[in-house]
Amino acid sequence: MLTRAFPSGRVVLSCVAALLSVVIGHGQAEAVSPDSPGIRMLEEIQAVITELAEQAKPSVVNLFPITSTSRLHEGSGERTPNAS
């Protein structure tokens, strides 16, 4: 879903996955310090994704055309001019 709404979302997600794998792999040998460049970058990416999510406006897309059968059968479909 994110990649359809934001084409660059795929790039961001792959970068996050790559960074997480490095941090997790590195974290097995020793603890990662909070001021690590990788942690700072992850926090920045998280802030950007959060900002994008807050700015995105949800929308509903109807895949089927709306047909109003009641209006089609009420009359001939012609409008009468307004009386002055």
N, C-alpha and C positions, 0 to 999 in steps of 0.2 A: 504494500500500500504506500509506504513512504517513498519508494522509488518511482511510483507512478505520479505522485503529487509533486515530488521534487526530483528531477532527473539526476541532479548532483548528489542526491541522498545515497545512491549506491556507492559513490566514491567515498562519501563520509563514513558510511557503515563499514566499508572494507578497510578504511584507515583505522577506525576504532577497533575492529577485530584484530588487525595486525598489531596495533599497540597493546591491546589486551594480552595477546599471546606472548609478546615480549615481556611485558610486566609480570604476567603470571609465571612464565618460564624463569624469569630472573628472580622472582620472589621465592622460588623453591629453595634456592641456595642461601639467600640472605633476605632480611626484611628490607622493603623499599622505603626510603625516607620520604616524608611528606613533601619535601622541597625538591624531589627528583624531577628532572625535565620531563620524563614520561608522564608522571602524575599531573604535572601542571598542564601538559598538552591535553591529556584526557579531560581535565576539568574545563579547559577552554572549549574543547569539542562538545562536551556535555552542555555548556552554556549556550553554544550556537544552536545545537539541536533543540534545546528548551525554548530558545527565542523563536526559532522557526515554528515550533509547535504552537506557541502562544499567538503568533501572528497569522497562522493558517486559519482560514474561515471554513468551517465544515459546510458541505453542500450536498444536496440530494440530487441525483441524476435519475430521471425517469427514462427508462429504455423503451417504453411503449408509448405511442402517441395517445394523447388524451382526446377522446371522442365524446361529444355530448349528444346522445341520441334524443334527449327530450327537446332540445332546441331545433333539431332538424325536422321533427315531425309536427311542431306546433303550427307552422304556417308554410307559406311558399318560400320563405327564406329571404323575401324582399323586405326592405325597410321602408316604412312610410315616412314621408317628410314631416317634420315638426310643424304643427299649426302655429301661425303667428297671430 
